[in-house]
């Protein structure tokens, strides 16, 4: 079952996380987080000026909202629907990048590596706390961003 969080211009401009917090708190109270792995999507309705060519991940206000969200729920990538591109979009909100007309999004490589390792460390601990097997999930997440993690790496976590 897909879970959708609708955010709008007002929520973004006021750094109001309540649309997401309502959903996250319900999932945490119900103890249902594990059953919603990769089911979360965002519906972003942010008003841009007519003719503004920017993608939402290039708008500072939108990025700031997602930075605040990530600070509150650093384990959120576990819930994002990777199949429809939510993890890639979430990453674009948090990692400096440029758009290339032919190659698509081009992340800053060092920033992407730092972001990925930060998420691996956070999710590794969080998944253990939730009693959810983590190694294959974390390897898949790294692969989504073009990285290969060795089994030996997980032995030191």
FENSULMO-V680245 format. One record per residue. N is the residue number from 0. RES is the residue in one letter. PHI is phi in radians with two decimals (NA if undefined). D_CENTER is the distance of its C-alpha to the mean C-alpha in Angstrom with 2 decimals. Layout:
# FENSULMO-V680245
n=N res=RES phi=PHI d_center=D_CENTER
n=N res=RES phi=PHI d_center=D_CENTER
This chain:
# FENSULMO-V680245
n=0 res=X phi=NA d_center=18.46
n=1 res=X phi=-1.31 d_center=15.63
n=2 res=X phi=-1.91 d_center=14.29
n=3 res=X phi=-2.03 d_center=13.74
n=4 res=X phi=-1.98 d_center=12.89
n=5 res=X phi=-1.64 d_center=15.03
n=6 res=X phi=-2.18 d_center=14.79
n=7 res=X phi=-2.23 d_center=17.65
n=8 res=X phi=-0.99 d_center=19.28
n=9 res=X phi=-1.10 d_center=20.82
n=10 res=X phi=-1.02 d_center=17.76
n=11 res=X phi=-1.17 d_center=16.08
n=12 res=X phi=-1.15 d_center=19.37
n=13 res=X phi=-1.75 d_center=20.09
n=14 res=X phi=0.86 d_center=16.75
n=15 res=X phi=-1.52 d_center=17.26
n=16 res=X phi=-1.56 d_center=14.48
n=17 res=X phi=-0.97 d_center=16.97
n=18 res=X phi=-1.04 d_center=15.60
n=19 res=X phi=-1.41 d_center=12.48
n=20 res=X phi=-1.06 d_center=14.71
n=21 res=X phi=-1.02 d_center=17.24
n=22 res=X phi=-1.19 d_center=15.14
n=23 res=X phi=-1.10 d_center=13.70
n=24 res=X phi=-1.11 d_center=17.27
n=25 res=X phi=-1.12 d_center=18.81
n=26 res=X phi=-1.10 d_center=16.79
n=27 res=X phi=-1.21 d_center=17.66
n=28 res=X phi=-1.17 d_center=21.24
n=29 res=X phi=-1.33 d_center=21.76
n=30 res=X phi=1.12 d_center=20.58
n=31 res=X phi=-1.83 d_center=18.75
n=32 res=X phi=-1.04 d_center=15.29
n=33 res=X phi=-1.04 d_center=16.25
n=34 res=X phi=-1.37 d_center=17.64
n=35 res=X phi=-1.98 d_center=14.50
n=36 res=X phi=-0.99 d_center=12.53
n=37 res=X phi=0.99 d_center=10.64
n=38 res=X phi=-2.09 d_center=12.19
n=39 res=X phi=-1.69 d_center=9.84
n=40 res=X phi=-2.32 d_center=9.89
n=41 res=X phi=-1.88 d_center=10.09
n=42 res=X phi=-1.88 d_center=13.53
n=43 res=X phi=-1.78 d_center=13.75
n=44 res=X phi=-2.03 d_center=17.43
n=45 res=X phi=-2.01 d_center=17.99
n=46 res=X phi=-1.34 d_center=21.54
n=47 res=X phi=-1.82 d_center=22.24
n=48 res=X phi=-1.09 d_center=25.84
n=49 res=X phi=-0.96 d_center=27.67
n=50 res=X phi=1.51 d_center=27.54
n=51 res=X phi=-1.22 d_center=24.48
n=52 res=X phi=-1.47 d_center=23.11
n=53 res=X phi=-1.22 d_center=19.70
n=54 res=X phi=-1.36 d_center=16.41
n=55 res=X phi=-1.04 d_center=14.19
n=56 res=X phi=-1.27 d_center=12.02
n=57 res=X phi=-1.77 d_center=15.49
n=58 res=X phi=-1.62 d_center=16.38
n=59 res=X phi=-0.96 d_center=16.42
n=60 res=X phi=-1.13 d_center=16.39
n=61 res=X phi=-1.19 d_center=13.22
n=62 res=X phi=-1.06 d_center=11.48
n=63 res=X phi=-1.10 d_center=13.21
n=64 res=X phi=-1.06 d_center=12.07
n=65 res=X phi=-1.21 d_center=8.34
n=66 res=X phi=-1.10 d_center=9.72
n=67 res=X phi=-1.14 d_center=11.71
n=68 res=X phi=-1.05 d_center=9.20
n=69 res=X phi=-1.14 d_center=7.40
n=70 res=X phi=-1.14 d_center=11.08
n=71 res=X phi=-1.41 d_center=12.01
n=72 res=X phi=-2.23 d_center=9.52
n=73 res=X phi=-1.15 d_center=8.41
n=74 res=X phi=-1.61 d_center=8.39
n=75 res=X phi=-0.93 d_center=5.92
n=76 res=X phi=-0.94 d_center=4.43
n=77 res=X phi=-1.04 d_center=8.16
n=78 res=X phi=-1.54 d_center=8.41
n=79 res=X phi=-1.11 d_center=6.38
n=80 res=X phi=-1.39 d_center=9.36
n=81 res=X phi=-1.12 d_center=9.29
n=82 res=X phi=-1.11 d_center=12.86
n=83 res=X phi=-1.79 d_center=12.45
n=84 res=X phi=1.57 d_center=9.96
n=85 res=X phi=-1.14 d_center=6.87
n=86 res=X phi=-1.18 d_center=4.94
n=87 res=X phi=-1.12 d_center=7.37
n=88 res=X phi=-1.17 d_center=7.14
n=89 res=X phi=-1.05 d_center=3.76
n=90 res=X phi=-1.05 d_center=5.53
n=91 res=X phi=-1.11 d_center=8.55
n=92 res=X phi=-1.22 d_center=8.01
n=93 res=X phi=-1.90 d_center=8.09
n=94 res=X phi=-2.04 d_center=10.47
n=95 res=X phi=-0.99 d_center=13.95
n=96 res=X phi=-2.77 d_center=15.03
n=97 res=X phi=-2.35 d_center=17.84
n=98 res=X phi=-1.76 d_center=18.58
n=99 res=X phi=-1.95 d_center=21.47
n=100 res=X phi=-0.99 d_center=23.38
n=101 res=X phi=-1.62 d_center=24.26
n=102 res=X phi=-1.85 d_center=21.40
n=103 res=X phi=1.37 d_center=18.40
n=104 res=X phi=-1.25 d_center=15.58
n=105 res=X phi=-2.15 d_center=16.80
n=106 res=X phi=-1.30 d_center=14.57
n=107 res=X phi=-1.14 d_center=16.62
n=108 res=X phi=-1.04 d_center=17.30
n=109 res=X phi=-1.21 d_center=17.78
n=110 res=X phi=-1.14 d_center=14.74
n=111 res=X phi=-1.13 d_center=12.61
n=112 res=X phi=-1.12 d_center=14.64
n=113 res=X phi=-1.12 d_center=14.27
n=114 res=X phi=-1.01 d_center=10.47
n=115 res=X phi=-1.07 d_center=10.68
n=116 res=X phi=-1.14 d_center=13.56
n=117 res=X phi=-1.04 d_center=12.17
n=118 res=X phi=-1.16 d_center=9.37
n=119 res=X phi=-1.06 d_center=12.30
n=120 res=X phi=-1.11 d_center=14.56
n=121 res=X phi=-1.10 d_center=12.58
n=122 res=X phi=-1.19 d_center=11.74
n=123 res=X phi=-1.03 d_center=15.28
n=124 res=X phi=-1.15 d_center=16.87
n=125 res=X phi=-1.13 d_center=14.95
n=126 res=X phi=-1.11 d_center=15.66
n=127 res=X phi=-1.08 d_center=19.22
n=128 res=X phi=-1.07 d_center=19.61
n=129 res=X phi=-1.52 d_center=18.67
n=130 res=X phi=1.02 d_center=21.10
n=131 res=X phi=-1.96 d_center=18.70
n=132 res=X phi=-0.98 d_center=19.52
n=133 res=X phi=-2.02 d_center=16.91
n=134 res=X phi=-1.00 d_center=18.33
n=135 res=X phi=-1.17 d_center=17.88
n=136 res=X phi=-1.12 d_center=14.30
n=137 res=X phi=-1.22 d_center=13.44
n=138 res=X phi=-1.10 d_center=15.72
n=139 res=X phi=-1.10 d_center=14.10
n=140 res=X phi=-1.08 d_center=10.64
n=141 res=X phi=-1.09 d_center=12.73
n=142 res=X phi=-1.10 d_center=14.72
n=143 res=X phi=-1.04 d_center=12.02
n=144 res=X phi=-1.82 d_center=11.97
n=145 res=X phi=1.56 d_center=15.75
n=146 res=X phi=-2.01 d_center=16.53
n=147 res=X phi=-2.02 d_center=18.95
n=148 res=X phi=-1.80 d_center=19.14
n=149 res=X phi=-1.44 d_center=22.67
n=150 res=X phi=-1.04 d_center=23.83
n=151 res=X phi=-1.05 d_center=25.66
n=152 res=X phi=-1.04 d_center=22.51
n=153 res=X phi=-1.24 d_center=21.65
n=154 res=X phi=-1.14 d_center=25.25
n=155 res=X phi=-1.55 d_center=24.85
n=156 res=X phi=-1.34 d_center=21.82
